[in-house]
């Protein structure tokens, strides 16, 4: 049943990505209200030698090329580090608005039973580069089970200046995006980064603690949201803005962060926050950071963003 569910979910998620792109990005035309969105299988479980495709990301390059990325899970549908899986990061391109797609290309294959996972994208409007960020985890390890003081979980990036036709050599950002000595792991997204009006590139991440219980077993602990950013178009990167933490043993937060720039020129990190007691609804908190997210200034509850 689990395998069937994962296969079903893969098709739905990737079809949804195309449907949303087709309905929100296509130029408006007379009579569009009567046009139904087209559905295209970008990735399909079992194709190209992979059991399952998950965690899609889609980006539009400056030349209009659509780039669709996904985790290609070779042996089964399990997450990175579980059930002996081997996960590669793959891409397809479309030059006709998503109607047809190229053959699949493997972008990152770090090794046998390694995982290349959690793709996130960002377009630099100043130079036309498309940035691709992804994680690597060693065999048997994941963001959750990565151990502090090791390179079990790694953070990488690369860019393309020609709409995804070719890519730069991968850039190891682990020492920027992860406090290796003290954290378990950190992972990008999900979703993509933004570029502010000043040109700053901002990419969202979350981190795990790598804490252990009294028996020495790794525990989830609190998960926190933060970002890395660059003021020189990716030549160098820095990490800032660790969001407010919850105590050990409380509900994990910051697992899903998105970046956006508000009209008041503040950057805001949005993350879901569970509410205790009888109120089961979830609201979203905003952490405001003036002038490009150098550090969060204050926390507020945005009542216009009820889930």
C-alpha positions in Angstrom: 0.0 0.0 0.0 2.8 2.4 0.9 4.5 1.8 -2.5 1.2 2.4 -4.3 0.6 5.6 -2.4 4.1 6.9 -3.2 3.6 6.2 -6.9 0.2 7.8 -6.9 1.5 10.9 -5.0 4.4 11.3 -7.4 2.1 11.5 -10.4 -0.2 13.9 -8.6 2.5 16.3 -7.4 4.3 16.5 -10.7 1.0 17.0 -12.6 0.0 19.7 -10.2 3.3 21.5 -10.7 2.6 21.6 -14.4 -1.0 22.6 -14.0 -0.2 25.5 -11.7 2.6 26.6 -14.1 0.2 26.4 -17.1 -2.6 28.4 -15.4 -0.5 31.0 -13.6 2.4 31.7 -16.0 0.8 31.6 -19.4 -0.2 35.0 -21.0 -3.8 35.8 -20.8 -5.7 35.5 -24.1 -9.3 36.1 -25.2 -11.5 33.2 -24.3 -9.0 31.8 -21.8 -11.8 31.3 -19.3 -13.0 28.4 -21.5 -9.6 26.8 -21.9 -8.8 23.8 -19.7 -5.2 23.4 -18.5 -3.2 20.7 -20.2 -1.8 17.8 -18.2 1.6 16.4 -19.0 3.5 13.6 -17.2 6.9 15.3 -16.6 8.2 12.4 -14.5 6.5 9.1 -14.1 7.3 6.4 -11.5 9.2 3.5 -13.1 10.6 5.5 -16.1 14.3 5.7 -16.9 15.3 3.1 -14.4 14.0 4.8 -11.2 11.3 3.5 -8.9 9.9 6.8 -7.7 10.2 10.5 -8.4 9.5 13.0 -5.5 10.2 16.5 -4.3 9.8 18.4 -7.6 11.0 22.0 -8.2 10.3 24.0 -11.2 11.9 27.2 -12.4 11.6 29.6 -15.4 15.0 30.6 -16.8 15.4 34.2 -18.2 15.2 32.9 -21.8 11.8 31.3 -21.0 13.0 27.7 -20.7 11.2 25.7 -18.0 13.5 23.6 -15.8 11.8 20.7 -13.8 13.9 19.1 -11.1 13.1 16.1 -8.9 14.6 13.4 -6.7 14.9 10.2 -8.7 14.7 7.4 -6.1 16.3 4.4 -7.7 15.4 1.4 -5.5 12.1 2.3 -3.7 10.1 5.3 -2.5 11.9 5.7 0.8 13.4 9.0 1.9 17.2 9.7 1.9 19.1 7.4 4.2 16.3 4.8 4.6 15.8 1.3 3.2 19.2 1.4 1.4 17.9 3.8 -1.2 20.0 5.5 -3.9 18.7 8.9 -4.9 19.9 11.1 -7.8 19.0 14.7 -8.7 17.5 14.9 -12.2 16.2 17.6 -14.6 14.1 18.0 -17.7 13.8 21.1 -19.9 11.0 22.5 -21.9 11.2 25.3 -24.5 7.6 25.4 -25.5 5.9 26.3 -22.2 5.8 22.8 -20.8 4.0 21.1 -23.7 6.9 18.8 -24.4 10.0 17.9 -22.3 13.5 16.9 -23.0 15.0 13.5 -22.1 15.9 13.3 -18.4 19.4 14.4 -17.4 21.1 13.4 -14.2 22.5 16.6 -12.5 23.9 15.1 -9.3 24.8 11.4 -8.6 27.1 11.5 -5.6 27.6 7.7 -5.3 26.2 4.3 -4.5 23.4 4.7 -1.9 24.1 8.4 -1.4 21.2 10.8 -1.8 21.1 14.0 -3.8 18.0 15.6 -2.6 15.9 18.7 -1.7 16.3 20.8 -4.9 15.7 24.6 -4.6 16.2 27.2 -7.3 16.8 30.9 -7.6 17.2 33.2 -10.6 19.7 36.1 -10.5 18.0 38.8 -12.6 21.2 40.8 -12.9 23.3 38.2 -14.8 20.6 35.7 -15.9 22.1 32.8 -13.9 19.8 30.1 -12.7 21.0 28.7 -9.3 20.3 25.2 -8.2 20.8 24.2 -4.6 20.6 20.6 -3.3 21.7 18.5 -0.4 23.8 15.3 -0.3 23.6 12.7 2.4 25.9 9.7 3.0 24.6 6.2 2.7 22.3 5.4 5.7 22.1 9.1 6.7 19.6 11.9 6.3 19.0 15.4 7.5 17.3 13.9 10.5 20.0 11.3 11.3 23.1 13.3 10.4 25.5 13.4 13.3 27.1 16.6 14.5 30.8 16.8 13.8 30.5 14.7 10.6 29.8 15.5 7.0 26.9 13.1 6.9 24.7 15.9 5.4 26.2 18.3 2.9 25.0 21.4 1.1 25.8 22.1 -2.6 25.1 24.6 -5.3 25.7 25.1 -9.0 24.5 27.6 -11.6 23.6 27.7 -15.3 24.1 30.8 -17.6 22.4 29.2 -20.6 18.9 28.2 -19.4 20.0 24.8 -18.0 21.8 23.6 -21.1 25.1 23.4 -19.1 26.0 23.8 -15.4 28.9 25.0 -13.5 31.0 22.7 -11.3 29.3 22.0 -8.0 30.1 24.4 -5.1 30.4 23.0 -1.6 28.5 25.3 0.8 28.4 22.9 3.7 30.6 25.1 6.0 28.3 28.1 5.3 24.9 26.4 5.4 25.7 24.1 8.4 27.5 24.5 11.7 29.2 21.1 11.2 30.6 20.8 14.7 27.2 21.4 16.4 24.3 20.7 14.1 22.9 17.5 12.7 22.0 18.5 9.2 20.5 21.4 7.2 18.4 21.2 4.1 17.2 23.7 1.4 13.6 24.8 0.8 11.3 23.3 -0.1 10.6 25.8 -2.8 13.0 28.5 -4.0 15.0 31.5 -3.1 14.4 35.2 -3.9 16.5 38.1 -5.1 15.8 41.4 -3.3 15.7 44.8 -5.0 19.2 45.4 -3.9 20.4 42.3 -5.7 20.9 40.2 -2.6 20.3 36.5 -3.2 18.4 34.7 -0.3 17.9 31.0 0.0 15.8 29.4 2.8 16.9 26.4 4.8 16.0 24.5 8.0 18.4 22.7 10.3 18.3 19.7 12.7 20.1 19.6 16.0 21.8 16.2 15.9 21.0 16.0 19.6 21.1 12.6 21.5 18.9 11.3 24.3 20.2 9.7 27.5 20.7 6.4 25.7 22.8 8.1 23.0 20.1 7.8 20.3 19.7 10.6 17.9 16.5 12.7 18.5 14.7 15.1 16.3 14.9 18.0 18.7 13.8 21.5 17.6 14.1 22.3 13.9 14.9 25.9 13.0 14.6 28.0 9.9 17.3 30.3 8.6 18.8 31.5 5.3 22.0 31.9 3.5 22.6 35.0 1.4 25.0 36.5 -1.1 25.6 40.1 -2.0 28.0 39.4 -4.8 25.9 37.2 -7.1 27.0 33.9 -5.5 30.8 34.5 -5.4 30.5 34.3 -1.6 27.7 33.2 0.8 26.9 33.9 4.4 24.3 32.4 6.9 22.0 34.6 8.9 18.6 34.8 10.5 18.0 31.7 12.7 14.3 31.9 13.6 13.0 31.6 17.1 13.5 28.2 18.6 11.2 26.0 20.6 12.4 23.9 23.5 13.5 20.3 23.1 10.5 17.9 23.1 8.1 20.5 21.7 6.6 20.4 18.3 9.0 20.9 15.5 8.8 24.2 13.6 10.5 25.7 10.7 10.3 22.6 8.6 8.7 24.4 5.7 10.0 27.9 5.0 9.4 30.2 2.0 11.0 33.5 1.3 9.3 36.5 -0.2 9.9 40.3 -0.3 7.2 42.5 1.0 6.2 45.9 -0.5 7.7 47.6 2.5 11.1 46.3 1.4 11.4 43.8 4.3 12.2 40.2 3.8 9.9 37.8 5.6 10.3 34.1 6.5 7.0 32.3 6.5 6.7 29.1 8.5 3.7 27.1 9.8 3.2 27.1 13.5 0.9 24.6 15.2 -1.4 26.0 17.9 -2.0 24.0 21.1 -5.3 23.3 22.8 -8.7 23.1 21.2 -7.8 25.3 18.2 -6.7 23.0 15.5 -6.3 25.6 12.8 -2.8 26.6 11.8 -1.7 30.1 11.4 1.5 31.4 9.9 4.1 33.4 11.7 6.3 36.0 10.1 9.8 36.9 11.1 10.6 40.4 9.8 14.1 41.3 8.9 14.7 44.9 7.6 17.0 45.6 4.7 17.7 42.1 3.3 17.5 39.9 6.3 20.6 40.6 8.4 18.8 39.4 11.5 15.2 38.9 12.5 13.9 42.0 14.2 10.6 40.9 15.7 8.0 38.1 15.5 4.4 38.7 14.7 1.3 36.8 13.9 -0.1 37.6 10.4 -3.8 37.0 10.6 -4.2 37.5 6.9 -2.2 34.3 6.4 -4.5 31.7 8.1 -3.9 28.2 6.7 
